[in-house]
Each structure stands twice: as structure tokens, then as C-alpha cells.
Amino acid sequence: MDSTLTPGFHQPVHDSIKVFRSVADAMAHPGEIRHVYARPPAPAQLMPAAAALCLTLLDFETPLWLQTSHASVADYLRFHCGCPVIAETAQAAFALITNTATMPGLSAFNAGEPQYPDRSAMLMIQVESLSNASGVRLTGPGVREATHLEVAGVSAAYWRQIQSSHAEFPCGVDIVFIWGERIAAVPRTTRVEC
């Protein structure tokens, strides 16, 4: 393990509650950008909100697939979360994607089964920026009429995968885009118009 391992949350209980509220609010209001206020020190490869989400959502029962090969990130998450870091995308409960240019397609991840849709993966994707000024149009539960979400670094082809996956509901993956201290969610219930 890296001898320069950085600390986790300053106030673990209070900070994780704040982060969970931010994530729950983002999932309840798809496409709307939310700020994550609890920011733990973390390896440079993790954006502040990514580190906060991991410390809040991961534990010893949540296998994580990491796109990054930096040992410091895996060491940090194993130590603070106790989560198993795995090599197979299909076995992951969570995936942390740090490079949108080389990220696997949605079909690489577990979308659950009709009897157990809750066993699907959540993708946490670090991106170049987030904006509600333009972008894809989102509709569905939690969206008042429609909202727009622009995610720099996510290709039109990837949005089409997300759009197509809606037909598999209740199966499908949930996605949280991360930019610095901000997040925006696109749960499987959301319809995407490219």
C-alpha cells in the first residue's frame, strides 16, 4: 500500500450524510447539476466529488471496477471503503470511469435482470464539464417537462447507447457524471433525446 495514503472524510458521519443527500437529490432530479459540499483529500486522479461519492457509497459488499491503473486510487479506496477492486466490468456494482475517450460501452456493465433489476451497476464518470444550457434533452420521472444536460467529453454515440438502454427498463445502469465538485445523474428511468 502507498505510504502517502491521504485521509478520508474529516467528519465521516456528517460528511457522508451530506454527500448521500446530494446524490439522492441528483437521482431524484435527473440532469440537474448538484454541488457536493463534503470534499475529502484524495489522490490527484480523483475529482473531489468522485472521492466523496466513493467514500459514501462503497463498502466491502460493493465490487468496484476502476478504469484508472493508478495504484494510489485503488489503495485509497480499498483502505477507506473496504471495497473489492475487480477486473471484470460485468461483476461490478460500481464503476469509476476517469477517461471518457476510452470508457467501455454500457453493454460491458451489469444491467441487472428482470427479477433483480437492483443488482445493476452504477457508473460514476468523471467528465470535462457539465452544463444545463444545452445538450441532450432529458424527460421522465423527476423531470419537470424537460431539462437539458451537456456533458463535455461524452460522445454522441455514447448518448445513443444511453438512449437505447431505456427500452430495457427496469434493467439498465444508473449514471452519475462528475465534474470537480459537481454531479448530474441520469438514472435508468430517464429518457434521453439526442
Phi, psi and chi 1 to 4 in degrees:
 res  aa     phi    psi   chi1   chi2   chi3   chi4
   1 MET       -  146.3 -174.8  175.3  -68.6      -
   2 ASP   -62.8  128.3 -170.9  -18.5      -      -
   3 SER   -74.0  -10.9   61.2      -      -      -
   4 THR  -102.5   30.3   60.4      -      -      -
   5 LEU   -56.2  128.9 -169.1   65.6      -      -
   6 THR   -84.4  155.7   56.2      -      -      -
   7 PRO   -71.4  167.3   19.6  -25.6      -      -
   8 GLY   -93.2 -143.1      -      -      -      -
   9 PHE   -59.8  146.6  -76.1  133.0      -      -
  10 HIS   -71.8  -41.2  -64.6  -63.4      -      -
  11 GLN  -125.2   86.5  -62.2 -179.3  -30.5      -
  12 PRO   -51.3  -45.2  -26.7   34.3      -      -
  13 VAL   -69.0  -53.4  173.3      -      -      -
  14 HIS   -65.7  -41.6  -64.2  -66.1      -      -
  15 ASP   -66.0  -43.1  -70.1  -13.9      -      -
  16 SER   -66.6  -32.5   61.6      -      -      -
  17 ILE   -65.3  -44.3  -71.5  170.3      -      -
  18 LYS   -59.6  -45.5  -74.2 -178.4 -163.4  174.2
  19 VAL   -67.0  -42.6  174.4      -      -      -
  20 PHE   -60.3  -40.2 -171.9   81.0      -      -
  21 ARG   -62.0  -41.2  -76.2 -177.7 -177.2  154.0
  22 SER   -63.0  -43.4  -63.5      -      -      -
  23 VAL   -67.4  -44.9  174.6      -      -      -
  24 ALA   -61.0  -41.0      -      -      -      -
  25 ASP   -65.7  -41.5 -168.4   39.9      -      -
  26 ALA   -63.6  -40.8      -      -      -      -
  27 MET   -68.3  -33.7  -67.2  -65.7  -75.2      -
  28 ALA   -75.7  -20.6      -      -      -      -
  29 HIS  -128.7   75.0  -59.6   93.1      -      -
  30 PRO   -52.8  136.8  -27.1   36.5      -      -
  31 GLY    85.5  -20.3      -      -      -      -
  32 GLU   -77.9  134.0  -67.6 -175.8   15.2      -
  33 ILE   -81.9  129.8  -61.5  168.6      -      -
  34 ARG  -120.7  150.1  -63.9  -69.3 -172.8 -109.8
  35 HIS   -95.9  137.6 -163.3   97.6      -      -
  36 VAL  -103.1  113.3  175.0      -      -      -
  37 TYR   -85.1  -28.2  -68.9   97.9      -      -
  38 ALA   -87.4  117.3      -      -      -      -
  39 ARG  -125.6   99.0  -62.0  173.1  -58.0  -81.8
  40 PRO   -74.2  152.2   29.5  -35.4      -      -
  41 PRO   -61.4  142.9  -15.7   26.5      -      -
  42 ALA  -154.7  166.1      -      -      -      -
  43 PRO   -56.6  151.0  -24.0   33.7      -      -
  44 ALA   -58.4  -26.1      -      -      -      -
  45 GLN   -75.4  -11.5  -63.0   78.1   20.0      -
  46 LEU  -103.4  126.0  -71.6 -178.2      -      -
  47 MET   -66.8  153.8  -69.3 -178.4  179.9      -
  48 PRO   -53.4  -44.0  -26.7   34.1      -      -
  49 ALA   -68.9  -32.1      -      -      -      -
  50 ALA   -65.0  -45.1      -      -      -      -
  51 ALA   -61.5  -43.8      -      -      -      -
  52 ALA   -62.9  -43.3      -      -      -      -
  53 LEU   -62.8  -43.7  -97.4   63.8      -      -
  54 CYS   -61.6  -46.1  -72.6      -      -      -
  55 LEU   -65.3  -24.3  -65.9 -173.6      -      -
  56 THR   -88.0  -41.0  -59.1      -      -      -
  57 LEU   -98.0  -22.2  -59.3  175.2      -      -
  58 LEU   -95.6  146.9  -56.8  179.2      -      -
  59 ASP  -153.9 -168.9   63.1   21.6      -      -
  60 PHE   -67.3  -12.9   68.2   96.1      -      -
  61 GLU  -101.6    6.5  -66.2 -177.5  -44.8      -
  62 THR  -119.7   94.0   53.0      -      -      -
  63 PRO   -60.4  134.6  -14.5   23.8      -      -
  64 LEU  -117.2  132.6  171.1   69.4      -      -
  65 TRP  -102.0  126.5  180.0   78.9      -      -
  66 LEU  -107.8  129.5  -79.3  175.4      -      -
  67 GLN   -76.7  -33.9 -175.2 -175.3   35.6      -
  68 THR   -73.7  147.3 -179.8      -      -      -
  69 SER  -100.6    6.1   59.8      -      -      -
  70 HIS   -69.1  118.7  -70.8  -82.4      -      -
  71 ALA   -61.6  -30.1      -      -      -      -
  72 SER   -62.4  -34.4   61.1      -      -      -
  73 VAL   -69.3  -48.5  174.3      -      -      -
  74 ALA   -61.1  -43.6      -      -      -      -
  75 ASP   -61.0  -45.1  -70.0  -14.9      -      -
  76 TYR   -59.0  -48.0  175.1   85.1      -      -
  77 LEU   -73.1  -37.6  -64.7  174.6      -      -
  78 ARG   -61.9  -43.7  -79.8 -170.6 -166.6  106.5
  79 PHE   -68.0  -49.3  179.6   79.2      -      -
  80 HIS   -81.7  -28.8  -70.7  -65.6      -      -
  81 CYS  -108.6  -24.3  -53.4      -      -      -
  82 GLY    73.2   13.0      -      -      -      -
  83 CYS   -80.1  142.7   61.2      -      -      -
  84 PRO   -73.9  130.5   20.0  -24.6      -      -
  85 VAL   -96.4  120.3  176.8      -      -      -
  86 ILE  -115.8  163.0   60.6  172.0      -      -
  87 ALA   -95.1  -20.3      -      -      -      -
  88 GLU   -98.9  119.7  -65.6  -64.8  -36.1      -
  89 THR   -60.2  -37.4   54.9      -      -      -
  90 ALA   -66.6  -19.2      -      -      -      -
  91 GLN   -95.4   -2.0  -56.7  -58.4  -44.8      -
  92 ALA   -81.5  136.6      -      -      -      -
  93 ALA   -83.5  -31.1      -      -      -      -
  94 PHE  -134.3  150.7  -70.5   87.0      -      -
  95 ALA  -133.5  135.0      -      -      -      -
  96 LEU  -111.3  112.2  179.3   58.1      -      -
  97 ILE  -105.9  125.1  -64.7  166.5      -      -
  98 THR  -112.1   -5.3   53.9      -      -      -
  99 ASN  -142.0  104.5 -175.6  -14.2      -      -
 100 THR   -67.6  -23.4   56.0      -      -      -
 101 ALA   -68.4  -26.9      -      -      -      -
 102 THR  -122.5   17.1   58.3      -      -      -
 103 MET   -72.8  147.3   63.9 -178.6  165.7      -
 104 PRO   -66.3  156.3  -14.1   25.3      -      -
 105 GLY   -69.1  163.7      -      -      -      -
 106 LEU   -58.7  -33.5  -70.9 -174.4      -      -
 107 SER   -66.1  -14.0   61.5      -      -      -
 108 ALA   -73.5  -16.7      -      -      -      -
 109 PHE  -106.4  157.0  -61.2   97.8      -      -
 110 ASN   -69.1  119.9 -176.9    2.9      -      -
 111 ALA   -97.5    6.8      -      -      -      -
 112 GLY    79.4 -177.3      -      -      -      -
 113 GLU  -127.8  156.6  -58.6  170.6   15.1      -
 114 PRO   -52.7  -36.5  -28.3   35.4      -      -
 115 GLN   -76.3  -26.7  -54.9   89.1  -28.2      -
 116 TYR  -136.0   65.2  -56.8  102.9      -      -
 117 PRO   -67.3  -20.2   22.2  -31.1      -      -
 118 ASP   -70.9   -9.2   58.0  -43.2      -      -
 119 ARG   -88.5   12.0  -65.7 -177.5 -178.2  171.9
 120 SER   -80.9  171.5   65.9      -      -      -
 121 ALA   -90.1  154.4      -      -      -      -
 122 MET  -110.5  128.1  173.8 -178.0  -83.9      -
 123 LEU   -98.9  126.6  -50.1 -174.0      -      -
 124 MET  -108.6  111.0  -60.7  176.6  -73.6      -
 125 ILE  -116.0  115.3  -55.0  174.6      -      -
 126 GLN   -76.2  131.4  -65.6 -173.4  160.7      -
 127 VAL  -128.9  174.0  -62.5      -      -      -
 128 GLU   -80.5  -30.2  -62.2  167.3   17.9      -
 129 SER  -171.6  162.9   70.5      -      -      -
 130 LEU  -131.2  142.4  -65.9  169.7      -      -
 131 SER  -152.7  146.7  171.5      -      -      -
 132 ASN  -101.5    8.0  -71.8  127.6      -      -
 133 ALA   -72.4  -31.9      -      -      -      -
 134 SER  -156.4 -159.1   61.3      -      -      -
 135 GLY   103.5 -159.1      -      -      -      -
 136 VAL   -68.6  155.6  -62.7      -      -      -
 137 ARG   -98.6  129.4 -176.0  174.2 -172.7  -93.7
 138 LEU  -114.9  135.9  -54.3  176.6      -      -
 139 THR  -137.8  167.4   58.2      -      -      -
 140 GLY   125.8 -170.4      -      -      -      -
 141 PRO   -55.1  132.7  -23.8   32.9      -      -
 142 GLY    87.8   -5.2      -      -      -      -
 143 VAL  -111.1  122.9  179.6      -      -      -
 144 ARG   -78.8  109.3 -132.9 -178.7 -109.2 -169.8
 145 GLU    60.9  -75.7  -66.8 -174.5   23.5      -
 146 ALA  -164.2  155.2      -      -      -      -
 147 THR  -137.0  158.2 -169.3      -      -      -
 148 HIS  -112.8  145.9  -73.1   85.1      -      -
 149 LEU  -139.1  121.8 -179.9   62.9      -      -
 150 GLU  -108.2  125.7 -175.4  172.0    2.8      -
 151 VAL  -123.6  104.9 -176.8      -      -      -
 152 ALA   -67.0  130.5      -      -      -      -
 153 GLY   101.6  -13.7      -      -      -      -
 154 VAL   -97.8  121.6  174.7      -      -      -
 155 SER   -74.1  161.5   68.5      -      -      -
 156 ALA   -61.8  -35.5      -      -      -      -
 157 ALA   -63.4  -37.8      -      -      -      -
 158 TYR   -68.8  -39.9 -155.3   81.2      -      -
 159 TRP   -61.5  -36.2  -81.1  114.9      -      -
 160 ARG   -66.0  -34.5  -74.7 -167.9  -66.3  -85.8
 161 GLN   -62.5  -44.3  -71.6 -179.6   44.9      -
 162 ILE   -62.8  -43.1  -63.1  170.4      -      -
 163 GLN   -59.5  -46.3 -177.4 -179.8   36.9      -
 164 SER   -67.2  -33.3  -62.2      -      -      -
 165 SER   -66.5  -20.4   70.5      -      -      -
 166 HIS   -60.6  -28.7 -176.1   72.4      -      -
 167 ALA   -65.7  -18.4      -      -      -      -
 168 GLU   -87.2   -2.9  -60.5  171.4   16.4      -
 169 PHE   -52.2  136.6 -175.0   80.4      -      -
 170 PRO   -83.0   -1.8   31.9  -35.8      -      -
 171 CYS   -78.8  162.9  -64.4      -      -      -
 172 GLY   135.4  164.0      -      -      -      -
 173 VAL   -95.5  155.2  -61.2      -      -      -
 174 ASP  -102.6  143.5  -62.8  -46.5      -      -
 175 ILE  -124.7  135.7  -61.0  171.3      -      -
 176 VAL  -122.9  116.6  177.9      -      -      -
 177 PHE   -86.0  140.9  -66.9  110.5      -      -
 178 ILE  -127.8  130.4  -59.3  164.4      -      -
 179 TRP  -137.9  105.2  173.3   46.5      -      -
 180 GLY    61.1 -112.1      -      -      -      -
 181 GLU  -103.2   11.6  -60.4  171.9   -1.5      -
 182 ARG  -117.1  152.1  -67.8  169.2  177.5   79.5
 183 ILE  -137.1  156.2   60.9  172.8      -      -
 184 ALA  -146.1  132.6      -      -      -      -
 185 ALA  -105.0  146.8      -      -      -      -
 186 VAL  -129.9   86.9  180.0      -      -      -
 187 PRO   -70.8  167.3   19.8  -24.6      -      -
 188 ARG   -63.9  -19.3   72.4 -171.3   77.7  179.3
 189 THR   -75.9  -11.8   55.9      -      -      -
 190 THR   -85.8  134.8  -56.1      -      -      -
 191 ARG   -92.6  134.2  -71.1 -177.2  -67.7  -80.7
 192 VAL  -113.4  130.8  173.2      -      -      -
 193 GLU  -116.6  116.1  -63.7  173.5   30.6      -
 194 CYS   -84.3      -  -59.2      -      -      -
